[in-house]
Amino acid sequence: MKFELDAVYVEAAMSASALARRVIAALPGAVPVYTVADGRIAARADRGAADSFAAGKRRMVIMRRRTRFLMGCPAASNEFACCGYLVMELASNCPMDCGYCFLQEFVADNPGFQVYANYADAFAELDRLRATAARPLRVGTGELADSLAFDSLTGISRDLVDYFARRDDLTLELKTKTDEIGNLLAIDPRGRTLVSWTLSPERVFRSSERRTAAPAARIAAARRVLEAGYRVGFHLDPIIAYDGAGRDYADLLDQLFSAIAAARIDFFSLGGLRMTPGLRAAARRRFPRDPLLAGEEVLAPDGRYRAFAPLRMRLYAALNERIARERSATKVYLCMESAGMFRRALGEAAPAPAALGARLARGS
């Protein structure tokens, strides 16, 4: 097990579930397991802890999800040029601890690492959605939790890849900052699963991405799953506009392309660091010595602190130009940026969300 746990809490109604049995069987013997009546209570913040958010990450709660699993990407908005992404929420929070992570604000009141034992219900939701969908769908699990962290315990990826392998109108995206790919290498995805990595330069990794795999390890893992029949994509997000960032991100792309040809990469998404005032305060409180969280961002019209728009545009344009030099058809798009920024930075109009979503689902 790559991430440490202080305890596992199992909701009584889920104690006989396949997920609970798998996790308990794989746990190190020193990790205690408790049965609780309601996992929502076990996931609540421990207000007596010095850092309740960090403490929550070390507490796994196996429970039943009481609401639907599928929803539109929470980043979707009329303000932004969106990618038509559909989110499947199978877990909440993450054992890694990136200084810029929005979960510090989003799940501050219930930071226990929740994993939903009734995740097979999500497949029934997908089947109902497929019956009415007018286009191929790209479905991701990495919005509120890393898709592969703790996969050595939960084994959820095996069921996900198997389900999507048998449905030509769906693409699964597993988004991660780990190199925990052991379960994936044992399954044939039949081209229906895409594994994507958030990539950052070494400086960002060392300063802000605690307990994640090193950038070189993420690239090596991507190459291995590509060779095993998976598709791959990369998120350069958040791009942090520090002095020398342009050089560092270009060097990162050089490192990537030396390992994986651009023609074999499905997409790149680019997004700048953005923080609500609440997230910015939480991040700076928890990581006061992280210099990358002390930039001079401006409060943008969407209510988030961002790097000055012309600086963001120059970084996006430079990275897009570097990718274009590989002369491949790899799609590049922006995350949580306006259609105007998309046009100025990438030199083309932002596609409609449905059209971009269908293209990313098809891989063409």
Contacts in CASP RR format, 6 or more apart in sequence:
PFRMAT RR
TARGET T0000
AUTHOR 0000-0000-0000
METHOD contacts of the structure
MODEL  1
MKFELDAVYVEAAMSASALARRVIAALPGAVPVYTVADGRIAARADRGAA
DSFAAGKRRMVIMRRRTRFLMGCPAASNEFACCGYLVMELASNCPMDCGY
CFLQEFVADNPGFQVYANYADAFAELDRLRATAARPLRVGTGELADSLAF
DSLTGISRDLVDYFARRDDLTLELKTKTDEIGNLLAIDPRGRTLVSWTLS
PERVFRSSERRTAAPAARIAAARRVLEAGYRVGFHLDPIIAYDGAGRDYA
DLLDQLFSAIAAARIDFFSLGGLRMTPGLRAAARRRFPRDPLLAGEEVLA
PDGRYRAFAPLRMRLYAALNERIARERSATKVYLCMESAGMFRRALGEAA
PAPAALGARLARGS
1 26 0 8 1.000
1 27 0 8 1.000
1 28 0 8 1.000
1 150 0 8 1.000
1 152 0 8 1.000
1 153 0 8 1.000
2 149 0 8 1.000
2 152 0 8 1.000
2 178 0 8 1.000
2 180 0 8 1.000
3 95 0 8 1.000
3 96 0 8 1.000
3 149 0 8 1.000
3 150 0 8 1.000
3 211 0 8 1.000
4 58 0 8 1.000
4 95 0 8 1.000
5 27 0 8 1.000
5 31 0 8 1.000
5 58 0 8 1.000
5 59 0 8 1.000
5 60 0 8 1.000
6 31 0 8 1.000
6 55 0 8 1.000
6 58 0 8 1.000
6 59 0 8 1.000
7 31 0 8 1.000
7 32 0 8 1.000
7 33 0 8 1.000
7 34 0 8 1.000
7 58 0 8 1.000
7 59 0 8 1.000
7 60 0 8 1.000
8 23 0 8 1.000
8 24 0 8 1.000
8 27 0 8 1.000
8 31 0 8 1.000
8 32 0 8 1.000
8 33 0 8 1.000
8 34 0 8 1.000
8 59 0 8 1.000
8 60 0 8 1.000
8 61 0 8 1.000
8 62 0 8 1.000
9 33 0 8 1.000
9 34 0 8 1.000
9 35 0 8 1.000
9 36 0 8 1.000
9 39 0 8 1.000
9 42 0 8 1.000
9 59 0 8 1.000
9 60 0 8 1.000
9 61 0 8 1.000
9 62 0 8 1.000
10 20 0 8 1.000
10 24 0 8 1.000
10 33 0 8 1.000
10 34 0 8 1.000
10 35 0 8 1.000
10 36 0 8 1.000
10 62 0 8 1.000
10 63 0 8 1.000
11 35 0 8 1.000
11 36 0 8 1.000
11 37 0 8 1.000
11 38 0 8 1.000
11 39 0 8 1.000
11 42 0 8 1.000
11 61 0 8 1.000
11 62 0 8 1.000
11 63 0 8 1.000
11 64 0 8 1.000
11 117 0 8 1.000
12 35 0 8 1.000
12 36 0 8 1.000
12 37 0 8 1.000
13 64 0 8 1.000
14 20 0 8 1.000
14 62 0 8 1.000
14 63 0 8 1.000
14 64 0 8 1.000
14 117 0 8 1.000
14 118 0 8 1.000
15 35 0 8 1.000
17 62 0 8 1.000
17 117 0 8 1.000
17 118 0 8 1.000
18 117 0 8 1.000
19 62 0 8 1.000
19 115 0 8 1.000
19 117 0 8 1.000
19 119 0 8 1.000
19 154 0 8 1.000
19 156 0 8 1.000
20 62 0 8 1.000
20 117 0 8 1.000
22 153 0 8 1.000
22 154 0 8 1.000
22 155 0 8 1.000
23 60 0 8 1.000
23 62 0 8 1.000
23 115 0 8 1.000
23 153 0 8 1.000
23 154 0 8 1.000
24 33 0 8 1.000
26 152 0 8 1.000
26 153 0 8 1.000
27 33 0 8 1.000
27 153 0 8 1.000
34 42 0 8 1.000
36 42 0 8 1.000
36 61 0 8 1.000
38 63 0 8 1.000
39 61 0 8 1.000
39 63 0 8 1.000
39 114 0 8 1.000
40 63 0 8 1.000
40 110 0 8 1.000
42 59 0 8 1.000
42 61 0 8 1.000
42 63 0 8 1.000
42 112 0 8 1.000
43 56 0 8 1.000
43 59 0 8 1.000
43 61 0 8 1.000
43 63 0 8 1.000
43 92 0 8 1.000
43 110 0 8 1.000
43 111 0 8 1.000
43 112 0 8 1.000
43 114 0 8 1.000
44 109 0 8 1.000
44 110 0 8 1.000
44 112 0 8 1.000
45 52 0 8 1.000
45 53 0 8 1.000
45 56 0 8 1.000
45 108 0 8 1.000
45 109 0 8 1.000
45 110 0 8 1.000
45 111 0 8 1.000
46 52 0 8 1.000
46 55 0 8 1.000
46 56 0 8 1.000
49 55 0 8 1.000
49 56 0 8 1.000
51 286 0 8 1.000
52 108 0 8 1.000
52 111 0 8 1.000
53 103 0 8 1.000
53 104 0 8 1.000
53 107 0 8 1.000
53 108 0 8 1.000
53 111 0 8 1.000
53 282 0 8 1.000
53 286 0 8 1.000
54 97 0 8 1.000
54 286 0 8 1.000
55 111 0 8 1.000
56 93 0 8 1.000
56 111 0 8 1.000
56 112 0 8 1.000
56 113 0 8 1.000
57 93 0 8 1.000
57 94 0 8 1.000
57 95 0 8 1.000
57 97 0 8 1.000
57 111 0 8 1.000
57 112 0 8 1.000
57 113 0 8 1.000
58 95 0 8 1.000
58 113 0 8 1.000
59 112 0 8 1.000
59 113 0 8 1.000
60 112 0 8 1.000
60 113 0 8 1.000
60 115 0 8 1.000
60 150 0 8 1.000
61 112 0 8 1.000
61 113 0 8 1.000
61 114 0 8 1.000
61 115 0 8 1.000
62 115 0 8 1.000
62 117 0 8 1.000
63 114 0 8 1.000
63 115 0 8 1.000
63 116 0 8 1.000
63 117 0 8 1.000
64 116 0 8 1.000
64 117 0 8 1.000
64 118 0 8 1.000
65 89 0 8 1.000
65 116 0 8 1.000
65 118 0 8 1.000
65 119 0 8 1.000
65 121 0 8 1.000
68 125 0 8 1.000
69 88 0 8 1.000
69 89 0 8 1.000
69 90 0 8 1.000
69 116 0 8 1.000
69 119 0 8 1.000
69 121 0 8 1.000
69 122 0 8 1.000
69 125 0 8 1.000
70 86 0 8 1.000
70 87 0 8 1.000
70 88 0 8 1.000
70 89 0 8 1.000
70 122 0 8 1.000
70 125 0 8 1.000
70 126 0 8 1.000
70 129 0 8 1.000
70 139 0 8 1.000
71 86 0 8 1.000
71 87 0 8 1.000
71 89 0 8 1.000
72 84 0 8 1.000
72 85 0 8 1.000
72 86 0 8 1.000
72 87 0 8 1.000
73 82 0 8 1.000
73 83 0 8 1.000
73 84 0 8 1.000
73 85 0 8 1.000
73 86 0 8 1.000
73 87 0 8 1.000
73 143 0 8 1.000
74 87 0 8 1.000
74 143 0 8 1.000
75 82 0 8 1.000
75 85 0 8 1.000
75 335 0 8 1.000
75 336 0 8 1.000
76 82 0 8 1.000
76 84 0 8 1.000
76 85 0 8 1.000
76 353 0 8 1.000
77 302 0 8 1.000
79 301 0 8 1.000
79 302 0 8 1.000
79 338 0 8 1.000
80 335 0 8 1.000
80 336 0 8 1.000
80 337 0 8 1.000
80 338 0 8 1.000
80 339 0 8 1.000
81 333 0 8 1.000
81 334 0 8 1.000
81 337 0 8 1.000
81 338 0 8 1.000
81 339 0 8 1.000
81 340 0 8 1.000
81 341 0 8 1.000
81 342 0 8 1.000
81 350 0 8 1.000
81 351 0 8 1.000
81 353 0 8 1.000
82 353 0 8 1.000
82 356 0 8 1.000
83 269 0 8 1.000
83 333 0 8 1.000
83 335 0 8 1.000
83 353 0 8 1.000
83 356 0 8 1.000
83 357 0 8 1.000
83 360 0 8 1.000
84 138 0 8 1.000
84 353 0 8 1.000
84 354 0 8 1.000
84 356 0 8 1.000
84 357 0 8 1.000
84 360 0 8 1.000
85 138 0 8 1.000
85 140 0 8 1.000
85 173 0 8 1.000
85 357 0 8 1.000
85 360 0 8 1.000
86 137 0 8 1.000
86 138 0 8 1.000
86 139 0 8 1.000
86 140 0 8 1.000
87 139 0 8 1.000
87 140 0 8 1.000
87 141 0 8 1.000
87 142 0 8 1.000
87 143 0 8 1.000
87 144 0 8 1.000
88 122 0 8 1.000
88 126 0 8 1.000
88 139 0 8 1.000
88 140 0 8 1.000
88 141 0 8 1.000
89 116 0 8 1.000
89 141 0 8 1.000
89 143 0 8 1.000
89 144 0 8 1.000
89 145 0 8 1.000
90 115 0 8 1.000
90 116 0 8 1.000
90 119 0 8 1.000
90 122 0 8 1.000
90 141 0 8 1.000
90 145 0 8 1.000
90 156 0 8 1.000
91 113 0 8 1.000
91 114 0 8 1.000
91 115 0 8 1.000
91 116 0 8 1.000
91 141 0 8 1.000
91 144 0 8 1.000
91 145 0 8 1.000
91 150 0 8 1.000
92 107 0 8 1.000
92 110 0 8 1.000
92 112 0 8 1.000
92 113 0 8 1.000
92 114 0 8 1.000
92 144 0 8 1.000
92 145 0 8 1.000
93 103 0 8 1.000
93 107 0 8 1.000
93 111 0 8 1.000
93 112 0 8 1.000
93 113 0 8 1.000
93 114 0 8 1.000
93 144 0 8 1.000
93 145 0 8 1.000
94 101 0 8 1.000
94 103 0 8 1.000
94 113 0 8 1.000
94 145 0 8 1.000
94 146 0 8 1.000
94 149 0 8 1.000
95 113 0 8 1.000
95 146 0 8 1.000
95 149 0 8 1.000
95 150 0 8 1.000
95 211 0 8 1.000
96 146 0 8 1.000
96 149 0 8 1.000
96 177 0 8 1.000
96 178 0 8 1.000
96 209 0 8 1.000
96 210 0 8 1.000
96 211 0 8 1.000
96 212 0 8 1.000
97 210 0 8 1.000
97 211 0 8 1.000
98 177 0 8 1.000
98 208 0 8 1.000
98 209 0 8 1.000
98 210 0 8 1.000
98 212 0 8 1.000
99 208 0 8 1.000
99 209 0 8 1.000
99 210 0 8 1.000
99 283 0 8 1.000
99 286 0 8 1.000
99 287 0 8 1.000
99 290 0 8 1.000
99 293 0 8 1.000
100 208 0 8 1.000
100 238 0 8 1.000
100 240 0 8 1.000
100 273 0 8 1.000
100 275 0 8 1.000
100 283 0 8 1.000
100 292 0 8 1.000
100 293 0 8 1.000
101 283 0 8 1.000
102 275 0 8 1.000
102 276 0 8 1.000
102 279 0 8 1.000
103 111 0 8 1.000
103 144 0 8 1.000
104 279 0 8 1.000
104 282 0 8 1.000
104 283 0 8 1.000
104 286 0 8 1.000
105 276 0 8 1.000
105 278 0 8 1.000
105 279 0 8 1.000
105 282 0 8 1.000
106 144 0 8 1.000
107 144 0 8 1.000
108 282 0 8 1.000
113 145 0 8 1.000
113 150 0 8 1.000
115 145 0 8 1.000
115 150 0 8 1.000
115 154 0 8 1.000
115 156 0 8 1.000
119 156 0 8 1.000
119 159 0 8 1.000
120 159 0 8 1.000
123 163 0 8 1.000
126 139 0 8 1.000
126 163 0 8 1.000
126 170 0 8 1.000
129 137 0 8 1.000
130 137 0 8 1.000
130 167 0 8 1.000
130 169 0 8 1.000
130 170 0 8 1.000
133 169 0 8 1.000
135 354 0 8 1.000
135 357 0 8 1.000
135 358 0 8 1.000
135 361 0 8 1.000
136 169 0 8 1.000
136 170 0 8 1.000
136 171 0 8 1.000
136 357 0 8 1.000
136 358 0 8 1.000
136 361 0 8 1.000
136 362 0 8 1.000
137 169 0 8 1.000
137 170 0 8 1.000
137 171 0 8 1.000
137 357 0 8 1.000
137 361 0 8 1.000
138 171 0 8 1.000
138 173 0 8 1.000
138 194 0 8 1.000
138 357 0 8 1.000
138 360 0 8 1.000
138 361 0 8 1.000
139 164 0 8 1.000
139 170 0 8 1.000
139 171 0 8 1.000
139 172 0 8 1.000
139 173 0 8 1.000
140 147 0 8 1.000
140 172 0 8 1.000
140 173 0 8 1.000
140 174 0 8 1.000
140 175 0 8 1.000
141 147 0 8 1.000
141 160 0 8 1.000
141 172 0 8 1.000
141 173 0 8 1.000
141 174 0 8 1.000
141 175 0 8 1.000
142 173 0 8 1.000
142 174 0 8 1.000
142 175 0 8 1.000
142 176 0 8 1.000
143 175 0 8 1.000
146 175 0 8 1.000
146 176 0 8 1.000
146 177 0 8 1.000
146 178 0 8 1.000
147 157 0 8 1.000
147 173 0 8 1.000
147 174 0 8 1.000
147 175 0 8 1.000
147 176 0 8 1.000
148 157 0 8 1.000
148 174 0 8 1.000
148 176 0 8 1.000
148 178 0 8 1.000
148 180 0 8 1.000
148 181 0 8 1.000
148 184 0 8 1.000
149 176 0 8 1.000
149 178 0 8 1.000
149 180 0 8 1.000
150 180 0 8 1.000
151 157 0 8 1.000
151 180 0 8 1.000
151 182 0 8 1.000
151 183 0 8 1.000
152 180 0 8 1.000
152 182 0 8 1.000
152 183 0 8 1.000
155 183 0 8 1.000
157 174 0 8 1.000
157 183 0 8 1.000
157 184 0 8 1.000
157 187 0 8 1.000
158 183 0 8 1.000
158 186 0 8 1.000
158 187 0 8 1.000
160 172 0 8 1.000
160 174 0 8 1.000
160 193 0 8 1.000
161 172 0 8 1.000
161 184 0 8 1.000
161 187 0 8 1.000
161 189 0 8 1.000
161 192 0 8 1.000
161 193 0 8 1.000
162 187 0 8 1.000
163 172 0 8 1.000
164 170 0 8 1.000
164 171 0 8 1.000
164 172 0 8 1.000
164 189 0 8 1.000
164 192 0 8 1.000
164 193 0 8 1.000
165 187 0 8 1.000
165 188 0 8 1.000
165 189 0 8 1.000
165 190 0 8 1.000
165 191 0 8 1.000
165 192 0 8 1.000
165 193 0 8 1.000
166 190 0 8 1.000
167 192 0 8 1.000
168 192 0 8 1.000
170 192 0 8 1.000
170 361 0 8 1.000
171 192 0 8 1.000
171 193 0 8 1.000
171 194 0 8 1.000
171 231 0 8 1.000
171 360 0 8 1.000
171 361 0 8 1.000
171 362 0 8 1.000
171 363 0 8 1.000
172 192 0 8 1.000
172 193 0 8 1.000
172 194 0 8 1.000
173 193 0 8 1.000
173 194 0 8 1.000
173 195 0 8 1.000
173 196 0 8 1.000
174 184 0 8 1.000
174 193 0 8 1.000
174 194 0 8 1.000
174 195 0 8 1.000
174 196 0 8 1.000
175 196 0 8 1.000
175 197 0 8 1.000
175 198 0 8 1.000
175 235 0 8 1.000
176 195 0 8 1.000
176 196 0 8 1.000
176 197 0 8 1.000
176 198 0 8 1.000
176 218 0 8 1.000
177 197 0 8 1.000
177 198 0 8 1.000
177 209 0 8 1.000
177 212 0 8 1.000
177 213 0 8 1.000
177 218 0 8 1.000
178 212 0 8 1.000
178 213 0 8 1.000
178 218 0 8 1.000
178 221 0 8 1.000
179 213 0 8 1.000
179 217 0 8 1.000
179 218 0 8 1.000
179 220 0 8 1.000
179 221 0 8 1.000
181 195 0 8 1.000
181 221 0 8 1.000
181 224 0 8 1.000
181 225 0 8 1.000
184 193 0 8 1.000
184 195 0 8 1.000
184 225 0 8 1.000
184 228 0 8 1.000
184 230 0 8 1.000
185 224 0 8 1.000
185 225 0 8 1.000
185 228 0 8 1.000
188 229 0 8 1.000
189 228 0 8 1.000
189 229 0 8 1.000
189 230 0 8 1.000
191 229 0 8 1.000
191 230 0 8 1.000
191 231 0 8 1.000
193 230 0 8 1.000
193 231 0 8 1.000
194 230 0 8 1.000
194 231 0 8 1.000
194 232 0 8 1.000
194 233 0 8 1.000
194 266 0 8 1.000
194 363 0 8 1.000
195 222 0 8 1.000
195 225 0 8 1.000
195 230 0 8 1.000
195 231 0 8 1.000
195 232 0 8 1.000
195 233 0 8 1.000
196 232 0 8 1.000
196 233 0 8 1.000
196 234 0 8 1.000
196 235 0 8 1.000
196 267 0 8 1.000
197 218 0 8 1.000
197 219 0 8 1.000
197 221 0 8 1.000
197 222 0 8 1.000
197 232 0 8 1.000
197 233 0 8 1.000
197 234 0 8 1.000
197 235 0 8 1.000
198 218 0 8 1.000
198 234 0 8 1.000
198 235 0 8 1.000
198 236 0 8 1.000
198 237 0 8 1.000
199 215 0 8 1.000
199 218 0 8 1.000
199 219 0 8 1.000
199 234 0 8 1.000
199 235 0 8 1.000
199 236 0 8 1.000
199 252 0 8 1.000
199 256 0 8 1.000
200 208 0 8 1.000
200 209 0 8 1.000
200 215 0 8 1.000
200 236 0 8 1.000
200 240 0 8 1.000
200 252 0 8 1.000
201 215 0 8 1.000
201 245 0 8 1.000
201 248 0 8 1.000
201 249 0 8 1.000
201 251 0 8 1.000
201 252 0 8 1.000
202 214 0 8 1.000
202 215 0 8 1.000
202 248 0 8 1.000
203 242 0 8 1.000
203 248 0 8 1.000
203 292 0 8 1.000
204 240 0 8 1.000
204 248 0 8 1.000
204 292 0 8 1.000
205 212 0 8 1.000
205 214 0 8 1.000
205 215 0 8 1.000
207 290 0 8 1.000
207 291 0 8 1.000
207 292 0 8 1.000
208 240 0 8 1.000
208 287 0 8 1.000
208 290 0 8 1.000
208 292 0 8 1.000
208 293 0 8 1.000
213 221 0 8 1.000
215 252 0 8 1.000
215 255 0 8 1.000
216 255 0 8 1.000
219 255 0 8 1.000
219 256 0 8 1.000
219 259 0 8 1.000
219 260 0 8 1.000
220 259 0 8 1.000
222 232 0 8 1.000
222 233 0 8 1.000
222 234 0 8 1.000
222 259 0 8 1.000
222 260 0 8 1.000
223 259 0 8 1.000
223 260 0 8 1.000
225 232 0 8 1.000
226 232 0 8 1.000
226 260 0 8 1.000
226 264 0 8 1.000
231 266 0 8 1.000
231 363 0 8 1.000
232 260 0 8 1.000
232 264 0 8 1.000
232 265 0 8 1.000
232 266 0 8 1.000
233 265 0 8 1.000
233 266 0 8 1.000
233 267 0 8 1.000
233 268 0 8 1.000
234 256 0 8 1.000
234 265 0 8 1.000
234 267 0 8 1.000
234 268 0 8 1.000
234 269 0 8 1.000
235 268 0 8 1.000
235 269 0 8 1.000
235 271 0 8 1.000
235 335 0 8 1.000
236 249 0 8 1.000
236 252 0 8 1.000
236 268 0 8 1.000
236 269 0 8 1.000
236 270 0 8 1.000
236 271 0 8 1.000
236 319 0 8 1.000
237 269 0 8 1.000
237 270 0 8 1.000
237 271 0 8 1.000
237 272 0 8 1.000
237 335 0 8 1.000
238 271 0 8 1.000
238 272 0 8 1.000
238 273 0 8 1.000
238 274 0 8 1.000
239 245 0 8 1.000
239 249 0 8 1.000
239 270 0 8 1.000
239 271 0 8 1.000
239 272 0 8 1.000
239 273 0 8 1.000
239 312 0 8 1.000
239 315 0 8 1.000
239 316 0 8 1.000
239 319 0 8 1.000
240 272 0 8 1.000
240 273 0 8 1.000
240 292 0 8 1.000
241 272 0 8 1.000
241 273 0 8 1.000
241 307 0 8 1.000
241 308 0 8 1.000
241 311 0 8 1.000
241 312 0 8 1.000
241 315 0 8 1.000
242 291 0 8 1.000
242 292 0 8 1.000
242 295 0 8 1.000
245 315 0 8 1.000
246 315 0 8 1.000
246 318 0 8 1.000
246 319 0 8 1.000
249 315 0 8 1.000
249 318 0 8 1.000
249 319 0 8 1.000
250 318 0 8 1.000
250 319 0 8 1.000
250 322 0 8 1.000
253 319 0 8 1.000
253 322 0 8 1.000
253 323 0 8 1.000
257 326 0 8 1.000
261 326 0 8 1.000
261 328 0 8 1.000
262 323 0 8 1.000
262 326 0 8 1.000
262 327 0 8 1.000
262 328 0 8 1.000
262 330 0 8 1.000
263 326 0 8 1.000
263 328 0 8 1.000
263 329 0 8 1.000
263 330 0 8 1.000
265 328 0 8 1.000
265 330 0 8 1.000
266 330 0 8 1.000
266 331 0 8 1.000
266 360 0 8 1.000
266 363 0 8 1.000
267 330 0 8 1.000
267 331 0 8 1.000
267 332 0 8 1.000
267 333 0 8 1.000
267 360 0 8 1.000
267 363 0 8 1.000
268 319 0 8 1.000
268 323 0 8 1.000
268 330 0 8 1.000
268 331 0 8 1.000
268 332 0 8 1.000
268 333 0 8 1.000
269 332 0 8 1.000
269 333 0 8 1.000
269 334 0 8 1.000
269 335 0 8 1.000
270 316 0 8 1.000
270 319 0 8 1.000
270 320 0 8 1.000
270 332 0 8 1.000
270 333 0 8 1.000
270 334 0 8 1.000
270 335 0 8 1.000
271 316 0 8 1.000
271 334 0 8 1.000
271 335 0 8 1.000
271 336 0 8 1.000
271 337 0 8 1.000
272 306 0 8 1.000
272 307 0 8 1.000
272 312 0 8 1.000
272 315 0 8 1.000
272 336 0 8 1.000
272 337 0 8 1.000
273 297 0 8 1.000
273 306 0 8 1.000
273 307 0 8 1.000
274 300 0 8 1.000
274 302 0 8 1.000
274 304 0 8 1.000
274 305 0 8 1.000
274 306 0 8 1.000
274 336 0 8 1.000
275 283 0 8 1.000
275 297 0 8 1.000
275 304 0 8 1.000
275 305 0 8 1.000
276 303 0 8 1.000
276 304 0 8 1.000
276 305 0 8 1.000
277 299 0 8 1.000
277 303 0 8 1.000
277 305 0 8 1.000
280 293 0 8 1.000
280 297 0 8 1.000
280 305 0 8 1.000
283 290 0 8 1.000
283 293 0 8 1.000
284 293 0 8 1.000
284 294 0 8 1.000
287 293 0 8 1.000
297 305 0 8 1.000
297 306 0 8 1.000
297 307 0 8 1.000
297 308 0 8 1.000
298 305 0 8 1.000
298 306 0 8 1.000
298 307 0 8 1.000
298 308 0 8 1.000
299 305 0 8 1.000
300 306 0 8 1.000
300 309 0 8 1.000
306 312 0 8 1.000
307 315 0 8 1.000
309 341 0 8 1.000
312 337 0 8 1.000
312 341 0 8 1.000
312 345 0 8 1.000
313 341 0 8 1.000
313 344 0 8 1.000
313 345 0 8 1.000
316 334 0 8 1.000
316 337 0 8 1.000
316 341 0 8 1.000
316 345 0 8 1.000
316 346 0 8 1.000
317 344 0 8 1.000
317 345 0 8 1.000
317 346 0 8 1.000
320 332 0 8 1.000
320 345 0 8 1.000
320 346 0 8 1.000
323 330 0 8 1.000
323 332 0 8 1.000
324 332 0 8 1.000
329 364 0 8 1.000
331 356 0 8 1.000
331 359 0 8 1.000
331 360 0 8 1.000
332 346 0 8 1.000
333 342 0 8 1.000
333 346 0 8 1.000
333 350 0 8 1.000
333 356 0 8 1.000
334 341 0 8 1.000
334 342 0 8 1.000
334 345 0 8 1.000
334 346 0 8 1.000
334 350 0 8 1.000
337 345 0 8 1.000
339 349 0 8 1.000
339 350 0 8 1.000
340 350 0 8 1.000
342 348 0 8 1.000
342 349 0 8 1.000
342 350 0 8 1.000
343 349 0 8 1.000
343 350 0 8 1.000
350 356 0 8 1.000
351 359 0 8 1.000
END
